[in-house]
Amino acid sequence: MAEQALISADYQPAQDAFDGRVILVTGATGGIGSAVCRRLAAAGATLVILDKDLKALEALYDRIVEDNHPEPAIYPMNLEGATFDNFPEVAQRIREGLGRLDGLLHAAATMGKPAPIELYDMETWYKTLQVNLNAAFMLTQACLPLLRESDQGSILFTSDASGRNGRKAYGGAYAVANAGLEGLMRVLAAELAENTSVCVNTLDPGIVATGLRQKEFPFENPLELTQPQQVAGAFLRLLGPDGRDCHGQALSVEPAQA
Ligand SMILES: NC(=O)c1ccc[n+]([C@@H]2O[C@H](COP(=O)([O-])OP(=O)(O)OC[C@H]3O[C@@H](n4cnc5c(N)ncnc54)[C@H](OP(=O)(O)O)[C@@H]3O)[C@@H](O)[C@H]2O)c1
């Protein structure tokens, strides 16, 4: 397997790096999503936080506002049941409400049910591919016109080693969706390379203590794993002005020490 380029999570953006920038984050209330949102907001970004649980979104909103960071916009949306029309609506509402979009982080995912392909449950297959791959494609497509208008548009797909080496037995639809995200990123990167300043990359956070990880490995001690805040800095680097040197790359996080 080719060596993966590492992005250090020790990255600290300049104080004004995200001032006036609008970033849409899916899976915003998840382990990694919320850690990245809080860092982005602290760096001055105005966030559109999208997830399926309204209460969790409101709790994240409260934390960001209590910390005196720019007020985020809440976008409750269940990606599993979303229809074709719902994705252009997201972009339209961002255009009307905030007037711009500078970054799109895809951090929503469901684990599906790890099982051999031979026995894989068809309904779980469809749902997992819908949330993890199809929704990411549809939202990206809908947001591209806005991102093209930014002088530093960035699209970041959160990926997983299972999507890169393609050899994770029993990874099922989750692993296949991640392989699809890698392919989507590469095709899109080639298309965006000319006449646009939009960067697109994938980032594998490594093993991180989140709800998703807990679902796959319920007997693991989360305190012994890398914590979400230890990977967040790498996401900021790729979503901001210092990520302009990365385009079309499958990157991995080098966790922060603290
Ligand atoms: N944690 C790891 O070790 C690890 C390793 C490699 C890659 N990743 C990637 O990191 C990203 C973030 O995952 P995480 O580890 O932070 O897991 P997480 O805490 O479970 O976050 C995922 C988020 O996506 C949301 N989501 C799930 N289904 C959705 C739907 N139908 N509509 C809208 N939102 C939905 C979840 O909401 P609910 O909580 O309400 O279900 C949750 O807030 C994912 O792309 C994952 O593949 C994680």
The ligand as an SDF file (V2000), in Angstrom:
LIG
                    3D

 48 52  0  0  0  0  0  0  0  0999 V2000
  -13.9190    7.1510   15.3200 N   0  0  0  0  0  0  0  0  0  0  0  0
  -13.0520    6.5080   14.5710 C   0  0  0  0  0  0  0  0  0  0  0  0
  -12.2290    5.6950   15.0560 O   0  0  0  0  0  0  0  0  0  0  0  0
  -13.0280    6.7640   13.0880 C   0  0  0  0  0  0  0  0  0  0  0  0
  -12.0170    6.1240   12.3350 C   0  0  0  0  0  0  0  0  0  0  0  0
  -11.9680    6.3790   10.9670 C   0  0  0  0  0  0  0  0  0  0  0  0
  -12.8870    7.2230   10.3780 C   0  0  0  0  0  0  0  0  0  0  0  0
  -13.8630    7.8140   11.1370 N   0  0  0  0  0  0  0  0  0  0  0  0
  -14.8020    8.7100   10.4520 C   0  0  0  0  0  0  0  0  0  0  0  0
  -14.9600    9.8960   11.2040 O   0  0  0  0  0  0  0  0  0  0  0  0
  -16.2270   10.5070   10.8610 C   0  0  0  0  0  0  0  0  0  0  0  0
  -16.9170   10.9630   12.1320 C   0  0  0  0  0  0  0  0  0  0  0  0
  -17.2950    9.8100   12.8780 O   0  0  0  0  0  0  0  0  0  0  0  0
  -17.1660    9.7360   14.4810 P   0  0  0  0  0  0  0  0  0  0  0  0
  -16.1250    8.7400   14.7760 O   0  0  0  0  0  0  0  0  0  0  0  0
  -17.0840   11.1060   15.0320 O   0  0  0  0  0  0  0  0  0  0  0  0
  -18.5600    9.0430   14.8380 O   0  0  0  0  0  0  0  0  0  0  0  0
  -19.8640    9.6170   15.5610 P   0  0  0  0  0  0  0  0  0  0  0  0
  -19.5000   10.2110   16.8610 O   0  0  0  0  0  0  0  0  0  0  0  0
  -20.8470    8.5050   15.5480 O   0  0  0  0  0  0  0  0  0  0  0  0
  -20.3230   10.7950   14.5750 O   0  0  0  0  0  0  0  0  0  0  0  0
  -21.0720   10.5570   13.4140 C   0  0  0  0  0  0  0  0  0  0  0  0
  -22.1880   11.5680   13.3650 C   0  0  0  0  0  0  0  0  0  0  0  0
  -22.9770   11.3140   12.1830 O   0  0  0  0  0  0  0  0  0  0  0  0
  -24.3340   11.3810   12.5740 C   0  0  0  0  0  0  0  0  0  0  0  0
  -25.2160   10.6170   11.6940 N   0  0  0  0  0  0  0  0  0  0  0  0
  -25.3420    9.2770   11.6070 C   0  0  0  0  0  0  0  0  0  0  0  0
  -26.3430    8.9540   10.7660 N   0  0  0  0  0  0  0  0  0  0  0  0
  -26.8560   10.1270   10.3050 C   0  0  0  0  0  0  0  0  0  0  0  0
  -27.9400   10.4580    9.4630 C   0  0  0  0  0  0  0  0  0  0  0  0
  -28.7260    9.5130    8.9330 N   0  0  0  0  0  0  0  0  0  0  0  0
  -28.1950   11.7550    9.2150 N   0  0  0  0  0  0  0  0  0  0  0  0
  -27.4410   12.7300    9.7820 C   0  0  0  0  0  0  0  0  0  0  0  0
  -26.4190   12.4760   10.6080 N   0  0  0  0  0  0  0  0  0  0  0  0
  -26.1390   11.1910   10.8910 C   0  0  0  0  0  0  0  0  0  0  0  0
  -24.3520   10.7830   13.9710 C   0  0  0  0  0  0  0  0  0  0  0  0
  -25.5600   11.1060   14.6340 O   0  0  0  0  0  0  0  0  0  0  0  0
  -26.0970   10.1230   15.8250 P   0  0  0  0  0  0  0  0  0  0  0  0
  -25.0290   10.1040   16.8710 O   0  0  0  0  0  0  0  0  0  0  0  0
  -27.3650   10.7810   16.2530 O   0  0  0  0  0  0  0  0  0  0  0  0
  -26.2890    8.7730   15.1990 O   0  0  0  0  0  0  0  0  0  0  0  0
  -23.1200   11.4460   14.5750 C   0  0  0  0  0  0  0  0  0  0  0  0
  -23.4340   12.7160   15.1050 O   0  0  0  0  0  0  0  0  0  0  0  0
  -16.9900    9.4490   10.0490 C   0  0  0  0  0  0  0  0  0  0  0  0
  -16.8830    9.7710    8.6830 O   0  0  0  0  0  0  0  0  0  0  0  0
  -16.2150    8.1540   10.3210 C   0  0  0  0  0  0  0  0  0  0  0  0
  -16.3020    7.2370    9.2540 O   0  0  0  0  0  0  0  0  0  0  0  0
  -13.9530    7.5980   12.4780 C   0  0  0  0  0  0  0  0  0  0  0  0
  1  2  1  0
  2  3  2  0
  2  4  1  0
  4  5  1  0
  4 48  2  0
  5  6  2  0
  6  7  1  0
  7  8  2  0
  8  9  1  0
  8 48  1  0
  9 10  1  0
  9 46  1  0
 10 11  1  0
 11 12  1  0
 11 44  1  0
 12 13  1  0
 13 14  1  0
 14 15  2  0
 14 16  1  0
 14 17  1  0
 17 18  1  0
 18 19  2  0
 18 20  1  0
 18 21  1  0
 21 22  1  0
 22 23  1  0
 23 24  1  0
 23 42  1  0
 24 25  1  0
 25 26  1  0
 25 36  1  0
 26 27  1  0
 26 35  1  0
 27 28  2  0
 28 29  1  0
 29 30  1  0
 29 35  2  0
 30 31  1  0
 30 32  2  0
 32 33  1  0
 33 34  2  0
 34 35  1  0
 36 37  1  0
 36 42  1  0
 37 38  1  0
 38 39  2  0
 38 40  1  0
 38 41  1  0
 42 43  1  0
 44 45  1  0
 44 46  1  0
 46 47  1  0
M  CHG  2   8   1  16  -1
M  END
$$$$
